[in-house]
Amino acid sequence: MLKYIKSLEIMLKIFINVFLVSLLLVLFSLPSPAWQRSDKILYQGDSLYQHIAVVENTSKKERYIFNKKRDYMQGGIYVDYPEKLLFEYTQMSFIGLAFLDREPEQVLFVGLGAGAMPRYFNKYFPDAYSDVVEIDPDIMTVAGKYFYFREKENMRVHINDGRVFIKRTPKKYDIIFLDAYQTDYIPFHLTTREFLKEVKNRLKDGGVVVSNIVAPTKNKFFYSMIKTYKTEFPHLYIFKGRKSQNFIFVATASGVKKEEGHIYKRAKKIESVRKLDIDLRQVSQYYAYYTEYELEAKVLTDDFAPVNLYKYMNVE
């Protein structure tokens, strides 16, 4: 009888272990609850710098790049119209063109993502030259395979750290777009006063810097970023997204203030001449001039740049 009971116990333990292992396998094979029923995972993998996931929403016909935080997208396209700009902040970023009093000839994008912004710029300004800097070679591979991004003779990608590239390149640019994110924060060395000084040195006379900055509700150092930009640039203008939690900072190397009416007229002219499919005039209506604002915030420097602590903080 004892042998029979022991044998039952052994069988029961085996059954429980098999059941638990099977349950774990099922759980790990299920899609993450962050994905919707209409989401199709096209790719997942770990690069040297981050986790990368490519997800297609089959009902919306949209495709996105996610990283570790699955509620935060690094880029995306309309599957049927990859040349169009999907996200509001990418559309807003081109308001920087209205701060130039000339046609752009040399442009730098720091951060590739899905490649939507450089591709869009290249389409509407085919005579200009674009450099794109991306630290993660896997992002470039993903952008090519899943988002149809292709280099061209006048649009080249450089696999490098954005700050290192800016420090070493001898070129000067009409516009520099800063959109390098690691999950939901900007790498600290791309936020500091010293970095912005290097960026300003890479601008032509009258050049413009355009930065995608997350809203203060998710960005504890939002006001420090404003103060840091104000420290290095003569003028700072900020545009707030209507739908997203993104702000676009436009910092100018010129000492001349650009009034709202002037920006509206320039936006209208650019739309008309270049036949853009985005409404820059509407973006211009969210103009806010920040140069004269006094802020109680610390300037971010190489010795004080805590922005990489975002992921450890619960910002309400």
Short mmCIF file of the C-alpha atoms (twelve columns), coordinates in Angstrom:
data_MODEL
# 
_entry.id   MODEL 
# 
loop_
_atom_site.group_PDB 
_atom_site.id 
_atom_site.type_symbol 
_atom_site.label_atom_id 
_atom_site.label_alt_id 
_atom_site.label_comp_id 
_atom_site.label_asym_id 
_atom_site.label_seq_id 
_atom_site.Cartn_x 
_atom_site.Cartn_y 
_atom_site.Cartn_z 
_atom_site.pdbx_PDB_model_num 
ATOM 1   C CA . MET A 1   0.000  0.000  0.000   1 
ATOM 2   C CA . LEU A 2   2.814  2.378  0.929   1 
ATOM 3   C CA . LYS A 3   4.526  1.615  -2.378  1 
ATOM 4   C CA . TYR A 4   1.272  2.405  -4.202  1 
ATOM 5   C CA . ILE A 5   0.865  5.748  -2.366  1 
ATOM 6   C CA . LYS A 6   4.498  6.700  -3.070  1 
ATOM 7   C CA . SER A 7   4.058  5.843  -6.696  1 
ATOM 8   C CA . LEU A 8   0.963  8.046  -6.848  1 
ATOM 9   C CA . GLU A 9   2.920  10.885 -5.243  1 
ATOM 10  C CA . ILE A 10  5.700  10.544 -7.814  1 
ATOM 11  C CA . MET A 11  3.206  10.482 -10.684 1 
ATOM 12  C CA . LEU A 12  1.410  13.515 -9.250  1 
ATOM 13  C CA . LYS A 13  4.712  15.455 -8.983  1 
ATOM 14  C CA . ILE A 14  5.585  14.557 -12.561 1 
ATOM 15  C CA . PHE A 15  2.127  15.652 -13.725 1 
ATOM 16  C CA . ILE A 16  2.388  18.973 -11.863 1 
ATOM 17  C CA . ASN A 17  5.867  19.677 -13.251 1 
ATOM 18  C CA . VAL A 18  4.783  18.868 -16.802 1 
ATOM 19  C CA . PHE A 19  1.680  21.025 -16.359 1 
ATOM 20  C CA . LEU A 20  3.705  23.989 -15.056 1 
ATOM 21  C CA . VAL A 21  6.260  23.738 -17.851 1 
ATOM 22  C CA . SER A 22  3.461  23.510 -20.434 1 
ATOM 23  C CA . LEU A 23  1.716  26.514 -18.890 1 
ATOM 24  C CA . LEU A 24  4.912  28.575 -19.006 1 
ATOM 25  C CA . LEU A 25  5.486  27.636 -22.637 1 
ATOM 26  C CA . VAL A 26  1.957  28.690 -23.521 1 
ATOM 27  C CA . LEU A 27  2.277  31.975 -21.633 1 
ATOM 28  C CA . PHE A 28  5.584  32.832 -23.280 1 
ATOM 29  C CA . SER A 29  4.248  31.987 -26.708 1 
ATOM 30  C CA . LEU A 30  1.203  34.244 -26.353 1 
ATOM 31  C CA . PRO A 31  1.419  37.762 -27.785 1 
ATOM 32  C CA . SER A 32  2.136  40.503 -25.261 1 
ATOM 33  C CA . PRO A 33  -1.047 42.105 -23.861 1 
ATOM 34  C CA . ALA A 34  0.329  45.391 -25.238 1 
ATOM 35  C CA . TRP A 35  -0.424 44.190 -28.755 1 
ATOM 36  C CA . GLN A 36  -3.948 44.444 -30.086 1 
ATOM 37  C CA . ARG A 37  -5.786 41.643 -31.832 1 
ATOM 38  C CA . SER A 38  -5.167 43.306 -35.189 1 
ATOM 39  C CA . ASP A 39  -1.415 43.604 -34.513 1 
ATOM 40  C CA . LYS A 40  0.935  41.306 -36.389 1 
ATOM 41  C CA . ILE A 41  4.491  40.962 -35.088 1 
ATOM 42  C CA . LEU A 42  6.815  40.987 -38.095 1 
ATOM 43  C CA . TYR A 43  10.115 41.003 -36.219 1 
ATOM 44  C CA . GLN A 44  11.542 40.908 -32.700 1 
ATOM 45  C CA . GLY A 45  15.194 40.907 -31.718 1 
ATOM 46  C CA . ASP A 46  17.838 42.366 -29.470 1 
ATOM 47  C CA . SER A 47  20.498 44.623 -30.921 1 
ATOM 48  C CA . LEU A 48  23.618 45.773 -29.125 1 
ATOM 49  C CA . TYR A 49  21.665 48.809 -27.870 1 
ATOM 50  C CA . GLN A 50  18.015 47.824 -27.450 1 
ATOM 51  C CA . HIS A 51  15.150 45.435 -28.031 1 
ATOM 52  C CA . ILE A 52  13.515 46.039 -31.420 1 
ATOM 53  C CA . ALA A 53  10.023 44.961 -32.445 1 
ATOM 54  C CA . VAL A 54  8.306  45.641 -35.768 1 
ATOM 55  C CA . VAL A 55  4.534  45.470 -35.518 1 
ATOM 56  C CA . GLU A 56  1.890  45.947 -38.194 1 
ATOM 57  C CA . ASN A 57  -1.651 46.974 -37.334 1 
ATOM 58  C CA . THR A 58  -3.527 45.148 -40.074 1 
ATOM 59  C CA . SER A 59  -6.786 47.047 -39.570 1 
ATOM 60  C CA . LYS A 60  -5.180 50.502 -39.761 1 
ATOM 61  C CA . LYS A 61  -2.554 49.387 -42.289 1 
ATOM 62  C CA . GLU A 62  0.186  50.999 -40.244 1 
ATOM 63  C CA . ARG A 63  3.593  49.610 -39.295 1 
ATOM 64  C CA . TYR A 64  5.634  50.648 -36.254 1 
ATOM 65  C CA . ILE A 65  9.012  50.202 -34.562 1 
ATOM 66  C CA . PHE A 66  8.797  49.548 -30.824 1 
ATOM 67  C CA . ASN A 67  11.595 49.087 -28.341 1 
ATOM 68  C CA . LYS A 68  11.578 47.941 -24.701 1 
ATOM 69  C CA . LYS A 69  8.562  50.016 -23.761 1 
ATOM 70  C CA . ARG A 70  5.824  48.732 -26.004 1 
ATOM 71  C CA . ASP A 71  3.683  51.833 -25.571 1 
ATOM 72  C CA . TYR A 72  6.423  53.965 -27.129 1 
ATOM 73  C CA . MET A 73  7.049  53.970 -30.876 1 
ATOM 74  C CA . GLN A 74  10.349 54.934 -32.463 1 
ATOM 75  C CA . GLY A 75  8.848  55.357 -35.909 1 
ATOM 76  C CA . GLY A 76  6.226  54.163 -38.325 1 
ATOM 77  C CA . ILE A 77  4.665  54.344 -41.772 1 
ATOM 78  C CA . TYR A 78  1.394  53.890 -43.594 1 
ATOM 79  C CA . VAL A 79  1.881  50.504 -45.270 1 
ATOM 80  C CA . ASP A 80  0.216  51.607 -48.514 1 
ATOM 81  C CA . TYR A 81  1.752  55.111 -48.499 1 
ATOM 82  C CA . PRO A 82  5.225  54.825 -46.912 1 
ATOM 83  C CA . GLU A 83  6.294  58.207 -48.297 1 
ATOM 84  C CA . LYS A 84  3.674  60.024 -46.155 1 
ATOM 85  C CA . LEU A 85  4.402  61.096 -42.570 1 
ATOM 86  C CA . LEU A 86  2.417  59.031 -40.076 1 
ATOM 87  C CA . PHE A 87  3.154  60.795 -36.785 1 
ATOM 88  C CA . GLU A 88  2.254  64.343 -35.849 1 
ATOM 89  C CA . TYR A 89  5.681  65.215 -34.449 1 
ATOM 90  C CA . THR A 90  7.385  64.269 -37.730 1 
ATOM 91  C CA . GLN A 91  5.047  66.611 -39.598 1 
ATOM 92  C CA . MET A 92  5.575  69.376 -37.037 1 
ATOM 93  C CA . SER A 93  9.357  69.082 -37.240 1 
ATOM 94  C CA . PHE A 94  9.384  70.527 -40.737 1 
ATOM 95  C CA . ILE A 95  8.211  73.883 -39.369 1 
ATOM 96  C CA . GLY A 96  11.973 74.386 -38.972 1 
ATOM 97  C CA . LEU A 97  12.095 75.054 -42.725 1 
ATOM 98  C CA . ALA A 98  10.093 78.246 -42.159 1 
ATOM 99  C CA . PHE A 99  12.917 79.647 -40.005 1 
ATOM 100 C CA . LEU A 100 15.339 79.518 -42.930 1 
ATOM 101 C CA . ASP A 101 15.378 82.499 -45.286 1 
ATOM 102 C CA . ARG A 102 16.813 80.334 -48.059 1 
ATOM 103 C CA . GLU A 103 16.465 76.897 -49.591 1 
ATOM 104 C CA . PRO A 104 18.210 74.194 -47.536 1 
ATOM 105 C CA . GLU A 105 21.230 72.633 -49.222 1 
ATOM 106 C CA . GLN A 106 22.774 70.537 -46.429 1 
ATOM 107 C CA . VAL A 107 20.666 68.831 -43.740 1 
ATOM 108 C CA . LEU A 108 21.554 66.473 -40.883 1 
ATOM 109 C CA . PHE A 109 19.195 64.013 -39.180 1 
ATOM 110 C CA . VAL A 110 20.376 62.540 -35.859 1 
ATOM 111 C CA . GLY A 111 18.353 59.354 -35.367 1 
ATOM 112 C CA . LEU A 112 16.987 57.208 -38.202 1 
ATOM 113 C CA . GLY A 113 14.041 55.284 -36.751 1 
ATOM 114 C CA . ALA A 114 11.887 54.098 -39.647 1 
ATOM 115 C CA . GLY A 115 13.607 56.621 -41.934 1 
ATOM 116 C CA . ALA A 116 10.368 58.551 -42.495 1 
ATOM 117 C CA . MET A 117 11.729 62.083 -42.019 1 
ATOM 118 C CA . PRO A 118 14.850 61.871 -44.208 1 
ATOM 119 C CA . ARG A 119 12.862 60.092 -46.928 1 
ATOM 120 C CA . TYR A 120 10.155 62.786 -46.817 1 
ATOM 121 C CA . PHE A 121 12.704 65.596 -46.952 1 
ATOM 122 C CA . ASN A 122 14.524 63.932 -49.856 1 
ATOM 123 C CA . LYS A 123 11.266 63.601 -51.793 1 
ATOM 124 C CA . TYR A 124 10.356 67.295 -51.550 1 
ATOM 125 C CA . PHE A 125 13.889 68.720 -51.601 1 
ATOM 126 C CA . PRO A 126 15.609 66.376 -54.093 1 
ATOM 127 C CA . ASP A 127 18.448 68.819 -54.777 1 
ATOM 128 C CA . ALA A 128 19.524 69.036 -51.116 1 
ATOM 129 C CA . TYR A 129 22.001 66.659 -49.481 1 
ATOM 130 C CA . SER A 130 21.030 64.758 -46.313 1 
ATOM 131 C CA . ASP A 131 23.297 63.053 -43.801 1 
ATOM 132 C CA . VAL A 132 21.616 60.667 -41.364 1 
ATOM 133 C CA . VAL A 133 23.376 59.459 -38.213 1 
ATOM 134 C CA . GLU A 134 22.199 56.281 -36.460 1 
ATOM 135 C CA . ILE A 135 24.116 54.526 -33.710 1 
ATOM 136 C CA . ASP A 136 22.383 51.145 -34.085 1 
ATOM 137 C CA . PRO A 137 23.159 49.225 -37.319 1 
ATOM 138 C CA . ASP A 138 20.191 46.929 -36.645 1 
ATOM 139 C CA . ILE A 139 17.838 49.920 -36.896 1 
ATOM 140 C CA . MET A 140 19.163 50.629 -40.376 1 
ATOM 141 C CA . THR A 141 18.583 46.988 -41.349 1 
ATOM 142 C CA . VAL A 142 15.027 47.093 -39.986 1 
ATOM 143 C CA . ALA A 143 14.310 50.442 -41.682 1 
ATOM 144 C CA . GLY A 144 15.354 48.953 -45.017 1 
ATOM 145 C CA . LYS A 145 13.594 45.595 -44.719 1 
ATOM 146 C CA . TYR A 146 10.304 46.631 -43.117 1 
ATOM 147 C CA . PHE A 147 9.958  50.368 -43.816 1 
ATOM 148 C CA . TYR A 148 11.304 50.568 -47.392 1 
ATOM 149 C CA . PHE A 149 14.033 53.073 -46.525 1 
ATOM 150 C CA . ARG A 150 16.808 53.277 -49.117 1 
ATOM 151 C CA . GLU A 151 19.926 55.402 -49.223 1 
ATOM 152 C CA . LYS A 152 20.431 57.580 -52.277 1 
ATOM 153 C CA . GLU A 153 23.344 59.436 -53.774 1 
ATOM 154 C CA . ASN A 154 22.321 62.554 -51.855 1 
ATOM 155 C CA . MET A 155 20.980 60.811 -48.720 1 
ATOM 156 C CA . ARG A 156 23.531 58.783 -46.768 1 
ATOM 157 C CA . VAL A 157 23.379 56.989 -43.410 1 
ATOM 158 C CA . HIS A 158 26.388 57.020 -41.083 1 
ATOM 159 C CA . ILE A 159 26.512 54.354 -38.361 1 
ATOM 160 C CA . ASN A 160 27.912 56.397 -35.523 1 
ATOM 161 C CA . ASP A 161 27.079 58.110 -32.274 1 
ATOM 162 C CA . GLY A 162 25.378 61.432 -33.044 1 
ATOM 163 C CA . ARG A 163 27.659 63.482 -30.823 1 
ATOM 164 C CA . VAL A 164 30.822 61.873 -32.154 1 
ATOM 165 C CA . PHE A 165 29.706 62.490 -35.737 1 
ATOM 166 C CA . ILE A 166 28.844 66.142 -35.056 1 
ATOM 167 C CA . LYS A 167 32.166 66.707 -33.279 1 
ATOM 168 C CA . ARG A 168 34.234 65.192 -36.101 1 
ATOM 169 C CA . THR A 169 32.444 66.206 -39.288 1 
ATOM 170 C CA . PRO A 170 33.889 69.243 -41.086 1 
ATOM 171 C CA . LYS A 171 30.521 69.935 -42.764 1 
ATOM 172 C CA . LYS A 172 28.098 72.689 -41.847 1 
ATOM 173 C CA . TYR A 173 24.340 72.387 -42.181 1 
ATOM 174 C CA . ASP A 174 21.335 74.590 -42.835 1 
ATOM 175 C CA . ILE A 175 19.161 72.468 -40.528 1 
ATOM 176 C CA . ILE A 176 20.002 69.814 -37.944 1 
ATOM 177 C CA . PHE A 177 17.116 67.586 -36.812 1 
ATOM 178 C CA . LEU A 178 17.629 65.930 -33.403 1 
ATOM 179 C CA . ASP A 179 15.386 62.912 -32.852 1 
ATOM 180 C CA . ALA A 180 17.528 60.286 -31.125 1 
ATOM 181 C CA . TYR A 181 15.670 58.412 -28.384 1 
ATOM 182 C CA . GLN A 182 16.486 55.370 -26.274 1 
ATOM 183 C CA . THR A 183 13.107 53.980 -25.188 1 
ATOM 184 C CA . ASP A 184 11.388 57.197 -23.987 1 
ATOM 185 C CA . TYR A 185 14.378 59.368 -23.108 1 
ATOM 186 C CA . ILE A 186 17.112 61.162 -25.014 1 
ATOM 187 C CA . PRO A 187 20.622 59.839 -24.286 1 
ATOM 188 C CA . PHE A 188 22.096 62.281 -21.788 1 
ATOM 189 C CA . HIS A 189 25.113 63.257 -23.883 1 
ATOM 190 C CA . LEU A 190 22.725 64.557 -26.569 1 
ATOM 191 C CA . THR A 191 21.030 67.015 -24.190 1 
ATOM 192 C CA . THR A 192 23.853 68.953 -22.580 1 
ATOM 193 C CA . ARG A 193 25.087 72.481 -23.028 1 
ATOM 194 C CA . GLU A 194 28.404 71.174 -24.351 1 
ATOM 195 C CA . PHE A 195 26.637 69.085 -26.978 1 
ATOM 196 C CA . LEU A 196 24.437 71.989 -28.085 1 
ATOM 197 C CA . LYS A 197 27.536 74.152 -28.417 1 
ATOM 198 C CA . GLU A 198 28.970 71.532 -30.796 1 
ATOM 199 C CA . VAL A 199 25.656 71.459 -32.708 1 
ATOM 200 C CA . LYS A 200 25.659 75.254 -33.052 1 
ATOM 201 C CA . ASN A 201 29.208 75.109 -34.417 1 
ATOM 202 C CA . ARG A 202 28.012 72.787 -37.185 1 
ATOM 203 C CA . LEU A 203 25.368 75.273 -38.401 1 
ATOM 204 C CA . LYS A 204 25.778 77.638 -41.297 1 
ATOM 205 C CA . ASP A 205 25.013 81.317 -40.721 1 
ATOM 206 C CA . GLY A 206 21.303 81.601 -39.998 1 
ATOM 207 C CA . GLY A 207 21.059 77.826 -39.459 1 
ATOM 208 C CA . VAL A 208 18.364 76.080 -37.440 1 
ATOM 209 C CA . VAL A 209 18.207 73.190 -34.942 1 
ATOM 210 C CA . VAL A 210 14.931 71.249 -34.642 1 
ATOM 211 C CA . SER A 211 14.449 68.896 -31.682 1 
ATOM 212 C CA . ASN A 212 11.665 66.470 -30.792 1 
ATOM 213 C CA . ILE A 213 11.108 66.743 -27.020 1 
ATOM 214 C CA . VAL A 214 8.622  64.721 -24.948 1 
ATOM 215 C CA . ALA A 215 6.057  66.679 -22.895 1 
ATOM 216 C CA . PRO A 216 6.746  67.630 -19.244 1 
ATOM 217 C CA . THR A 217 4.194  65.050 -18.093 1 
ATOM 218 C CA . LYS A 218 6.662  62.358 -19.188 1 
ATOM 219 C CA . ASN A 219 9.861  64.374 -19.089 1 
ATOM 220 C CA . LYS A 220 11.043 65.498 -15.667 1 
ATOM 221 C CA . PHE A 221 13.767 67.655 -17.231 1 
ATOM 222 C CA . PHE A 222 11.622 69.426 -19.829 1 
ATOM 223 C CA . TYR A 223 12.255 72.876 -18.343 1 
ATOM 224 C CA . SER A 224 15.944 72.145 -17.881 1 
ATOM 225 C CA . MET A 225 16.075 71.380 -21.587 1 
ATOM 226 C CA . ILE A 226 14.454 74.735 -22.369 1 
ATOM 227 C CA . LYS A 227 16.972 76.531 -20.177 1 
ATOM 228 C CA . THR A 228 19.874 74.615 -21.715 1 
ATOM 229 C CA . TYR A 229 18.805 75.532 -25.261 1 
ATOM 230 C CA . LYS A 230 18.336 79.154 -24.217 1 
ATOM 231 C CA . THR A 231 21.853 79.190 -22.800 1 
ATOM 232 C CA . GLU A 232 23.432 78.251 -26.125 1 
ATOM 233 C CA . PHE A 233 21.144 79.753 -28.782 1 
ATOM 234 C CA . PRO A 234 20.098 83.375 -29.311 1 
ATOM 235 C CA . HIS A 235 16.454 82.417 -29.863 1 
ATOM 236 C CA . LEU A 236 14.227 79.468 -28.946 1 
ATOM 237 C CA . TYR A 237 10.716 78.773 -30.257 1 
ATOM 238 C CA . ILE A 238 8.464  75.922 -29.151 1 
ATOM 239 C CA . PHE A 239 5.534  74.282 -30.934 1 
ATOM 240 C CA . LYS A 240 3.124  72.001 -29.066 1 
ATOM 241 C CA . GLY A 241 1.460  68.993 -30.665 1 
ATOM 242 C CA . ARG A 242 -2.331 69.022 -30.725 1 
ATOM 243 C CA . LYS A 243 -2.722 65.230 -30.624 1 
ATOM 244 C CA . SER A 244 0.563  63.946 -29.257 1 
ATOM 245 C CA . GLN A 245 2.625  64.679 -26.161 1 
ATOM 246 C CA . ASN A 246 5.476  65.993 -28.266 1 
ATOM 247 C CA . PHE A 247 6.944  69.473 -28.421 1 
ATOM 248 C CA . ILE A 248 9.155  70.726 -31.212 1 
ATOM 249 C CA . PHE A 249 12.001 73.028 -30.166 1 
ATOM 250 C CA . VAL A 250 13.352 75.313 -32.889 1 
ATOM 251 C CA . ALA A 251 16.618 77.018 -31.930 1 
ATOM 252 C CA . THR A 252 18.219 79.510 -34.276 1 
ATOM 253 C CA . ALA A 253 21.834 80.585 -34.651 1 
ATOM 254 C CA . SER A 254 20.757 83.995 -35.977 1 
ATOM 255 C CA . GLY A 255 20.406 86.895 -33.575 1 
ATOM 256 C CA . VAL A 256 17.271 88.085 -35.410 1 
ATOM 257 C CA . LYS A 257 13.937 87.165 -33.848 1 
ATOM 258 C CA . LYS A 258 11.442 85.469 -36.198 1 
ATOM 259 C CA . GLU A 259 7.951  86.834 -35.573 1 
ATOM 260 C CA . GLU A 260 4.889  84.618 -35.795 1 
ATOM 261 C CA . GLY A 261 3.552  86.414 -38.890 1 
ATOM 262 C CA . HIS A 262 6.855  85.925 -40.695 1 
ATOM 263 C CA . ILE A 263 6.866  82.180 -39.903 1 
ATOM 264 C CA . TYR A 264 3.279  81.839 -41.143 1 
ATOM 265 C CA . LYS A 265 4.135  83.520 -44.470 1 
ATOM 266 C CA . ARG A 266 7.261  81.397 -44.920 1 
ATOM 267 C CA . ALA A 267 5.265  78.228 -44.135 1 
ATOM 268 C CA . LYS A 268 2.639  79.190 -46.693 1 
ATOM 269 C CA . LYS A 269 5.281  79.827 -49.350 1 
ATOM 270 C CA . ILE A 270 7.083  76.530 -48.696 1 
ATOM 271 C CA . GLU A 271 3.812  74.582 -48.897 1 
ATOM 272 C CA . SER A 272 2.946  76.249 -52.185 1 
ATOM 273 C CA . VAL A 273 6.347  75.986 -53.879 1 
ATOM 274 C CA . ARG A 274 7.191  72.473 -52.691 1 
ATOM 275 C CA . LYS A 275 3.621  71.089 -52.859 1 
ATOM 276 C CA . LEU A 276 3.890  69.617 -49.365 1 
ATOM 277 C CA . ASP A 277 1.082  67.354 -48.155 1 
ATOM 278 C CA . ILE A 278 1.386  68.640 -44.561 1 
ATOM 279 C CA . ASP A 279 -0.099 71.850 -43.197 1 
ATOM 280 C CA . LEU A 280 2.832  73.905 -41.927 1 
ATOM 281 C CA . ARG A 281 0.631  76.978 -41.580 1 
ATOM 282 C CA . GLN A 282 -1.460 75.193 -38.966 1 
ATOM 283 C CA . VAL A 283 1.689  74.163 -37.104 1 
ATOM 284 C CA . SER A 284 2.865  77.799 -37.146 1 
ATOM 285 C CA . GLN A 285 -0.240 78.833 -35.194 1 
ATOM 286 C CA . TYR A 286 1.156  77.013 -32.139 1 
ATOM 287 C CA . TYR A 287 4.192  79.317 -32.114 1 
ATOM 288 C CA . ALA A 288 5.538  80.237 -28.675 1 
ATOM 289 C CA . TYR A 289 8.630  82.408 -28.198 1 
ATOM 290 C CA . TYR A 290 10.612 81.168 -25.197 1 
ATOM 291 C CA . THR A 291 13.780 83.261 -25.280 1 
ATOM 292 C CA . GLU A 292 12.474 85.780 -22.748 1 
ATOM 293 C CA . TYR A 293 11.026 83.218 -20.306 1 
ATOM 294 C CA . GLU A 294 12.725 83.015 -16.915 1 
ATOM 295 C CA . LEU A 295 12.718 79.438 -15.643 1 
ATOM 296 C CA . GLU A 296 13.600 77.892 -12.300 1 
ATOM 297 C CA . ALA A 297 15.542 74.963 -13.730 1 
ATOM 298 C CA . LYS A 298 19.096 73.689 -13.923 1 
ATOM 299 C CA . VAL A 299 21.142 73.826 -17.101 1 
ATOM 300 C CA . LEU A 300 22.094 70.334 -18.272 1 
ATOM 301 C CA . THR A 301 25.843 69.919 -18.635 1 
ATOM 302 C CA . ASP A 302 28.189 66.996 -19.103 1 
ATOM 303 C CA . ASP A 303 28.653 67.109 -15.312 1 
ATOM 304 C CA . PHE A 304 24.898 67.326 -14.655 1 
ATOM 305 C CA . ALA A 305 22.821 65.378 -17.152 1 
ATOM 306 C CA . PRO A 306 20.373 63.131 -15.289 1 
ATOM 307 C CA . VAL A 307 18.022 62.624 -18.228 1 
ATOM 308 C CA . ASN A 308 19.074 59.006 -18.528 1 
ATOM 309 C CA . LEU A 309 17.334 58.414 -15.193 1 
ATOM 310 C CA . TYR A 310 13.882 58.855 -16.794 1 
ATOM 311 C CA . LYS A 311 13.262 55.135 -16.877 1 
ATOM 312 C CA . TYR A 312 13.774 54.906 -13.126 1 
ATOM 313 C CA . MET A 313 11.386 57.731 -12.282 1 
ATOM 314 C CA . ASN A 314 7.618  57.802 -12.016 1 
ATOM 315 C CA . VAL A 315 6.841  61.160 -13.622 1 
ATOM 316 C CA . GLU A 316 3.195  62.064 -13.048 1 
# 
